[in-house]
Amino acid sequence: MNDVHILLKAFFINTYNQNQTVMAHRITDTCIFCGACEPECPVTAISPGEDSYIINEALCVDCVGHHSEPACVAVCPGESIIKV
């Protein structure tokens, strides 16, 4: 899946869910840089930063339409992912 396809998919999911509250997530400074969250994101909104992983909040769709709960939150061993 290329970047344009991912961006379009995120846009259409957000547009489809415009009547619902879709909130992005953020990784806090307690991230241990384990990488468990990155492969779980269905819209590839998570990427490695310098000291921790980063969620692109413009792409994050709260896993709506993909999972019953935010997949990154479910796998984070440090409980470092919060809603914004």
Phi, psi and omega per residue, in radians:
M1 nan 2.197 -3.119
N2 -1.521 2.968 -3.063
D3 -1.071 -0.688 -3.130
V4 -1.113 -0.747 3.127
H5 -1.079 -0.735 3.135
I6 -1.120 -0.785 3.126
L7 -1.104 -0.746 3.118
L8 -1.117 -0.725 3.126
K9 -1.080 -0.781 3.114
A10 -1.097 -0.707 3.135
F11 -1.088 -0.828 -3.097
F12 -1.206 -0.602 3.074
I13 -1.145 -0.774 3.112
N14 -1.125 -0.692 3.113
T15 -1.145 -0.768 3.133
Y16 -1.064 -0.644 -3.079
N17 -1.680 0.363 -3.055
Q18 -1.106 -0.404 3.101
N19 -1.508 -0.120 3.086
Q20 -1.875 2.718 3.090
T21 -1.505 1.924 3.076
V22 -1.891 2.042 -3.081
M23 -1.930 2.463 3.087
A24 -1.383 2.925 3.074
H25 -2.024 2.827 3.109
R26 -2.382 2.508 3.081
I27 -1.659 2.211 -3.080
T28 -1.470 3.068 -3.123
D29 -1.285 0.019 3.058
T30 -1.534 0.042 3.117
C31 -1.004 2.304 3.139
I32 -1.674 0.126 3.063
F33 1.073 0.651 -3.101
C34 -1.399 -0.469 3.105
G35 1.527 0.095 -3.114
A36 -1.119 -0.550 -3.046
C37 -1.336 -0.652 -2.982
E38 -0.952 -0.888 -3.101
P39 -1.266 -0.225 -3.120
E40 -1.425 -0.336 -3.070
C41 -1.286 2.088 -3.099
P42 -1.279 -0.255 3.140
V43 -2.030 0.292 3.137
T44 0.813 0.818 3.125
A45 -1.514 -0.106 -3.088
I46 -1.868 2.309 3.111
S47 -2.522 2.760 3.127
P48 -1.283 2.404 3.019
G49 -1.812 -2.750 -3.138
E50 -1.286 -0.806 -3.077
D51 -2.085 -0.189 -3.132
S52 -2.722 2.995 3.066
Y53 -1.391 2.714 -3.079
I54 -2.229 2.418 3.036
I55 -1.810 2.184 3.036
N56 -1.324 1.810 -3.028
E57 -1.163 -0.352 3.081
A58 -1.293 -0.424 3.139
L59 -1.676 -0.481 -3.058
C60 -1.061 2.237 3.138
V61 -2.014 0.283 3.101
D62 1.060 0.375 -3.118
C63 1.097 0.260 3.091
V64 -1.086 2.256 -3.111
G65 1.484 -0.015 -3.111
H66 -2.156 -0.833 -3.088
H67 -2.393 2.828 3.133
S68 -1.364 -0.263 3.081
E69 -2.587 2.818 3.124
P70 -1.046 2.055 -3.045
A71 -1.122 -0.641 -3.110
C72 -1.155 -0.707 3.131
V73 -1.099 -0.718 -3.098
A74 -1.100 -0.552 -3.071
V75 -1.757 -0.135 -3.080
C76 -1.251 1.997 -3.109
P77 -1.254 -0.358 -3.108
G78 -1.723 0.059 -3.083
E79 0.877 0.796 -3.045
S80 -1.725 0.137 -3.090
I81 -1.980 2.167 -3.081
I82 -2.176 2.763 3.007
K83 -1.363 2.581 3.067
V84 -1.938 nan nan
